[in-house]
Amino acid sequence: MLKSRTLFFYFLQECIPPFFLGITVFSLILITGNLLKILQILITKGVEILDFLRLLFYTFIPLFSFVIPMSVMLSILIALSRFSIDNEITAFKSLGISPYKFIPPALTIGILATIVTGSITLYFSPRAFGEVRKITTRMLESGVASTLREGAFTEIIDGITLYAKEIGKEKSHFYDVFIHDSRGKVNSYIAYAKEGLIKSASQGYFLTIHLKNGSIHLSSDDYELLKILDFKSYELNIPVNISKEIPGEFRSPKEMPTPYLIKYIRSGKKSQRDIIKASIQLSRRLSFPLACLIFVVISIPVGFIAPREGKLWGFTFSIILFTLYYILLVGGENLAYRGIISGGVASMLPNLLFLIAGTYMNRLLSRPG
């Protein structure tokens, strides 16, 4: 009993440092792409540092649904790899200690990681995706207002250029404004208005420029004037570069609270593709927490075949296994979009295959030699 308890805490102690190392390294790797985009907004639009930090925080939250399962696998593989390099596995075998003695501490890590990951995917991530969209809209709104200059042309986004003769005390309010919109594939237009105001939609789906008392000059791609439209009030909506699959209270399935997402799937009122997207999203929210346990099942036998040289073996092999997991994940979701399998089980496919492989390898591990 004492031997099992000592081994339990000994293995647990070996797993904790590489687990947090994995959290740090994988988080930095995954955040890099998003961080560059956020920094670009911060530098070019001159937004407030508080909004930047909040956006960075909410961007981090969904990443942990990937990072935590990867770190579970990494911690077990590095611990067993270290045992192998120091010939401790040979010593364990000579003492009659079965490889299955390592399952309880590894399973403890997996269960705790499953609880944390489940709370993230089922509750915190949907809220984080919604906050990212709203903050991005607000940053774009304040950033556009801060970059406007009297008597100068300002490119708001690709394809939309704004000129204001006079800017009010509130940077978002301007007068005698020209806007050129060339986003159309065939036609473009120039809008003139005596007054303009930058604001965002209530749900944060897009940036809105409200124009008063002006006209729109519509032209073809060769600048031939097609028509002129006068208006007293006109709103130019600029979509924020955030997922826009589903209109309404929630912009996409990623933002839907889990109970609402289940209700949305069961309603059957949307198109088949929208239902598949929502089903895949629900499947992901369940599959990533379960992956923490699945990775425990497969990491134990894999860790016992670690080579006795090379301290980076555990890190390298965890990257290989998770890459394979992600390929199977994307493959399963593509099969769902083609109607070959159900969207509800698409993201569970890699878990099932890894569980089969891990069970088989554990059976091999129990054989003599």
N, C-alpha and C positions, 0 to 999 in steps of 0.2 A: 504493500500500500504506500509506504514511504517512497519506494523507488518510483512508482507511477506518479506520485505527487511531485517529486523532485524533477522528474523528466518533464512533467507538464509545464512547470514554471520555467524550467531551463529553456525549453523550446520556445515558449511564449516570449521570454526575454530576448531571444535571438531574433524573433520576427518583428518586434516593435520598431527598432531603428530603421531597418530597410523599408518598413511600411510607410513611415513618415518621410523617408527619403523619396520613395515613389510618389507620394502625394505632392511633394515639392517639385520634383523633376517633371512629372507628367503634366502638372498644372501649368508650369512655365512653357512646356512644349505646346500645349493645346491653346493657351491664351495668346501666344505670339501673333497669330494671324489677326485675331480680333483686336489686339492691343494696337497694332499698326493703324488699323482703321480708326480707332478711337483717338489715337494721338493725332492723326491727320485732321479730324474734326476739331480737336482742341487747338491745334496750331493755326489752321487756316481760318477758322470761324471765331476764334477768340472767346470761347465759352468759359463759364465760371469753373474754377477748379473743383468746387463742391459737386457740381453735376458730373464732372469727369470721374471723380472718385466713386460716386453712386453708381454710375454706369459700369465702371470696372468691377464693383462689388457684385452687381446683379448679373454681369456676364460670367463671373466665376461660378456662381451657384449651379447652373445646369452642367457645367463641366465635371463636377464631382461625381455625377452618375457614371461617367466613364473612368475617372481617375481612381475612385475607391476600389472597384473590382480589379483593375490593373495592379493596384498596390497590394491587394491581398495575394494575388498570384506571385508578384515580385518578392514579397516578404518571405513566403514559404520556400520559394526556389532558392533565394539567396541563403537562407538559413540552412537548408539541406545541402546546398553546394558547399558552404563553409564546413559543415560536418564532414563531407566527403573529402575535401582538400586536406583537412587535419586528421584524416583516418578515424574520425570518431564513429562513423557509421560501421566500420569494421569492428571497433570496440563494442558498439552496441550489440552487434550480431554475436560476438563471442560471449557476451553476457546473457544471451538468450532473449534480448529485447526485440520484440516484433516491430516491423515498420508501422503496424496499425496502432502502436502506442502513441504515435505522433498525430493521429487523427483527432483526438479530443481537443488538444490545444489549438490545432489548426481550425477545427470546426468552431471553436469559441470565437476566434478572429472572424471567421466567415459569418457567423450569426450576428455578431455586433455590426459588422460591415453591412449586412443585409438590412438590418433595422435602420441604420443611418441612410443608406442609399435609397431604401423604400420611402422614407420620409421626404427625401429630396425629390425623387421622381414623381411621387404621388401628390405632394403638396407644395413644396417650395419652388420647384422649377417652373410650373405654370405661372405662378405669380411673378417670378423673375423675368420670364419672357415678356409678360405684359408691361412690367416696369421698364425694361430695356427699350421697348417701342415708344413708350410715353416720354422717357427721358431723351431719347434720340430726337423725337419731334421737337421737344422744348429746346434742346441744344441747337437744332437746325434753325428754329425760329429766332432765338436770341443771337445766334451766330450770323445769320443773314442780316439782321438789323444792325449789328455792330460793325459789319464790313461795308455798309452803304456809305457813300461819300457824295456830297452835293456836287452836281455837274460832272459826275464820272459814271462810266459803265461798270456794272458789277455782275459777274456771272454767278447766279445763285446755285444752280446745278448745271450739269451738261445739257445744253440746249435751251436754257432760259437765261436771258440777259436783261438786267433792269437798269434804267437811268432815271434819276430823280433830280429835278432842278433845285428843290428845296427840301430839307429834312427838318421835321419838328423837334421840339425838345425831347420828346419820347422817340427814340431811334426807330421805332416800328411805324411811325407816322410820317408820311412824306407827301409832296405836292408836285404837280406838273410832271407826271411820271410816264415813261415809255417802257414797254415790256416787249421783247422779241422772243417768241416761242417757236423753236425750230424742231421740236421733238417729233412732229408728225412725219410719217414716211413719205407723204405726197405733198401736203400743204403745210404752210407755216403762216404765222400772223404776227402783226404788231398791234399792240393795244396802247391807246393813249387815254389818260384820265387826269382830271384835275386834282384828284386826291386818292391816296392809297393807304392801306393799313395791313400790316403783317399780323396774322393770328394763326392759331392751330385749332384743328377740329377737337371737339370735346373728348372723343375717344383716342385722340392722338394718332389717327391713321395717316394724316397728311398735313402738310403746311398749306395754309390758305392766304392768298393775297386778295384782300377785298378792295375793289376799285369803284369809284363813284364818278358819275358824269363824264363819260368819255365815248370812245368808239373803237371798234376792232376792224383792222384792215387785213382781210384774208387774201393770201396770194399763193400761187403755185410754186413748184420747185424752181422754175425759171423766172421767178419774181414777177409774173404776170398777175395784175390785180384782178381778183375774182369778185369780191363783194365788200361792202362796208356796212357794218352794223353799229348803230348807236345804242347806248345803254345809259341808264341812270345808276344801276348797281350791277356789278359783275364780280364773280369770285373765281379766281384761278387756283385750282387745287394741284398741289405738287405732292405726289405720293412719296412717303418716306421709304427708304430702302429696307423695309422690314416685311416679313412674310405677309401676303395679302390674299390668302386662299379663300377665306370665308368672311363675308361681310357680317356686320352685326356687333353685338357686345364684345365678342372675342374675335380677334383678327384671324387666328388659325387654331388648329387643334392643340398646338403646343401651349397656348395660353389658357385653354379651358381647364377649370378645376375638374378633378377626376369624376365626381358625381355628375357634373354637367356633361362631361365627355361621354360617359356611359349612356346618359339620357339622349344625347345627340345621336349616338349610334343606333339606339333602339327605336328612335323616332321614324327612321326610314324615309324622311321627307326630302332629303338631299339627293344629289346625284350619286350614282354608284361609286364614282371615283372619290368623291368627298367622303363617303362612308368608309371606303378602303383606307384613305389617309387617316381618318380618325381612329379606325381599328388598329392600324399599325402603330399609331401614337400610344394608344392604350396598352398594346402588347409590349412596346418598349418600356413603358413605365413599370411593367411587371417583370420583364426579362432581365433588366440590369440588376435589380436587387438579388434575383435568384442566381445571377451569374457569379456573385460572391461565393455562394455555396458550391456551385459547379466547379469553379476554379480551385476550390479546396480539394474536391474529389480527384481532379486530374493532376494537381501540383504535387501531391504526395508521391505517387509512383514515378512521375517524371523527375522529381528531385532526387530520387534514389539511384537514378542512372546518370547523375551528373559526373562529368569527367573530373579527375583529381587535380587538374591544372587549369588555371584560368579563373580568376575571381569574378570576371564579368559574365561568366556563363549564365548565371541566374537571370541577370538583367537582360541579356541578349535573347534568351529563350522565352522570357515573359513577353518581350516585344513580338517575337515570332508568333507565339500562341494567340496573343490578342489581335494581331494583324489577321490571322486566320479566322478568328472569331468575328471580326468586323466584316471580312469578305463574305462569310456565311450569312451574317446579318443582312447586309445589302442584297445579297443574292436571294434570300428568303423574301425580302420586301419586294424585289422585282418580280418574283413569282406571284406574289399577291396582286400586284398591279396588272399582271397578265391574266388574272383569274384562275391560275392553276391551283393555288392554295388559298385558304382563308386569311384575310388580313389580321384576324385575331391571333393566329398562330405563327405569323410570318417571322416576327422577331424572336419567337421561342425556338426556332429551328436550330440555331447554333448551340443553345443550351441543351437541347435534346441530343445532338450529335456529340457534344463534348461529354455529356453524361454517359453515353454509351461507351465512348472511347475510354473515359476515366474508369468506369466499372470493369471493363475488360483488362485494362492495365493493372488495376488493383488485384484482380484474380491472378494475373501472371506474377505479380509481386509476392503472392502468398505461396507460390510453388518453390520447392527447394532448389537452390542454385540460381 
